[in-house]
């Protein structure tokens, strides 16, 4: 104990064993620990520019539903349909609570509810159906909008477990959200008789995933631990370290609540004991020390007597959370809130000033954390000098809406002033750290991974298997060939090229197309992307609807049959803009094939329009969309994806979008970006995933290999990624794509933008049959630092094929024969 206390006091990094010891502190040891925690807290407040300020949020509690599919053994909030007048509060009841709170100067509407009650209770399912909602979360979203528009209170949503897509849908209606981790103990979840047994949403792995997804999605998130429900000190320490890891990696945890367990009557744990105060104080102090000065650490002031709130401050607390002058604490109804004036006096007696804050802490009241649709609501209540609440302000309803006015209502700049004469970036985006997360954590994560494998397996046997049954290679054989070098690599390329010839012949195909990147404003946080900008950055641009249509028309006039449209996830983008852009092109050039929108854009459009993914895809197809690019795939392995990107869609969502697109009749390409923080076994599994989707849908037209361009990439500049794949890896990956996808995807495409002419000629002799398109402009690779240009003429593409000893042939997007180009039918402006 003495050693652990000394190391904590000296600011040393503590290990789990030391933290476990400190969690048992009592008497003089606890006093010493709390003093250390208080110093850490005070340093954090000073660093934040608000020394001596302790905060709280003036809120109302809106218990939207007390039904829940879980069966936590300590909970009195969750109940059964027979014990409530209705499964859900009605909209009028929600608004009445919010209006009363607004009249009292409250600024936060805390929505608390049980997890997915419709999955357990027929009454909940029926109520939602009759009210016109697909799910509880849909109703939460609708009520949050009503509260914003009719009262001006800022919603804080505690709806339990949410998926990545749920978070995208709810972020625009709430400045903050939360879910309590409670504990990482699997024992309390898996063993019969333990408090979380029989509660599917209390699986620690699921709750940790929600915290990670929230950070990836730039959602300010509240979480915390429930102390004293049966976890041992080692499990408690593990929970604290889990929160530290996620907080450091994603930056999305805005505050951590350390809540002490209190026994409730009429529960399975009614005969247990309240957590001892000293044990709770030790947990608060240790959490403060481990999480450090930047974290806001909170303890509910109503769970102790008013005089004991001083002890919470002594233990390192700097926030009292939500305090309501109107509604009870529905989770701990036996413990009334302290009067705010009384809490302020206790705080002052401890040498601090109590200040009201908003539902999100000051550092989260800006993009990318705050959705632009909430800016006016926040500005009406915030003190611009401190980022805390303007205590004199009273909420009033303000309009909330998806951006309207079409794509042309979005502010824009001229593309030609946004990039330099070489088409490459010279500066990083202005929010380099906030957008991408903690680079030190990423470096540590990557450093702990094994180096790319060099497999010493039986190469001869694997080559024979590839020749005998290309698509039937085992994972071990595929990995052996993926790392082939020297004569083995030459033989691999030969096998792949013979397969190519037998499958599609000798023609090297290409499409005459134009890339149109209609905006580079994006808040997704892809760490490899040098293209994305904040909208206030000098390099930011957005093309108007007319400019997009004009570029399509220009392309048509010189013989293009396709435009490929993709853009950043612009915060002001109306959900209808995706269909509107397609219509603008098709209205101007009726016969142009529109190949547009990555799965990430499709999810964004679905979220913004409120349509399901299927209905959204049908809507853009009806507008004239012909196919979609299978980009945003990167590597279809979430462990790699969460290093490469902070907030891009997970693998399961990418697969859902692609399979749904194929289902509604929209074919797609498929892609893999490789050579960054991945390794050969990831490439093998990526190809397996692509093959499985093709087996199910048959909707992929081609597979495109995209080597990582490192030059201007943030993840490379930060020292996390390697500088792209090697020459041998490029050859092996292209050859293995041909072999592993044999019989499933006939067309294997290389990227001349990324490989250059010589690199393409090499892989054309190793299984590749397609060299993509003319592009006419290609912004994304250029800004990443590609030096191979942004356009190729038909003559140049033909010369590339000739260099490989093969004829060239123009194709359509879907690999059909090109009919006579009907330029004469076009009526030019």
Secondary structure, 3 states (H helix, E strand, C coil): CHHHHHHHHCCCCCCHHHHHHHCCCCHHHHHHHHHHHHHHHHHHHHHCCCCCEEEEEEEEEEEEECECCCCCCCCCCCECHHHCCCCCCCHHHHHHHHHHHHHCCCCEEEEEECCCHHHCCHHHHHHHHHHCCCCHHHHHHHHHHHHHHHCCCEEEEECCCCCHHHHHHHHCCCCEEECCCECCCCHHHHCCCCCCCCCHHHCHHHHHHHHHHHHHCCCCEEEEEEECCCCCHHHHHHHHHHHHHHHHHHCCEEEEEEEECCCCCCCCCCCCCCCCHHHHHHHHHHHHHHHCCCCEEECCHHHCCHHHHHHHHHCCCCEEEEECCCCCCCCCCCCCCCCHHHHHHHHHHCCCEEEEECCCCHHHCCCCCCCHHHHHHHHCCECCCCCCECCCCCCCCCCCCCCCCCHHHCCCCCHHHCCCCCCCCCCCCCCHHHHHCCHHHHHHHHHCCCCCCCCCCCHHHHHHHHHHCHHHCCHHHHHHHHCCCHHHHHHHHHHHHHHHHHHHCCCEEEECEEEEECECECCCCECCCCCCECCCCCCCCECCHHHHHHHHHHHHHCCCCEEEEECCCCCCCCCCHHHHHHHHHHHHCCCCEEEECCHHHHHHHHHHHCCCHHHHHHHHHHHCEEEECCCCCCCCCHHHHHHHECCCCCHHHHHHHHHHHHHCCCEEEEEEEECCCCCHHHHHHHHHHHHHHHHHHCCEEEEEEEECCCCCCHHHHCCCCCCCCCHHHHHHHHHHHHHHCCCCCCCEECCHHHHHHHHHHHHHCCCCCEEEECCCCCHHHHHHCCCCCCCCCHHHHHHHHHHCCCCEEEECCCCCECCCCCHHHCCCC
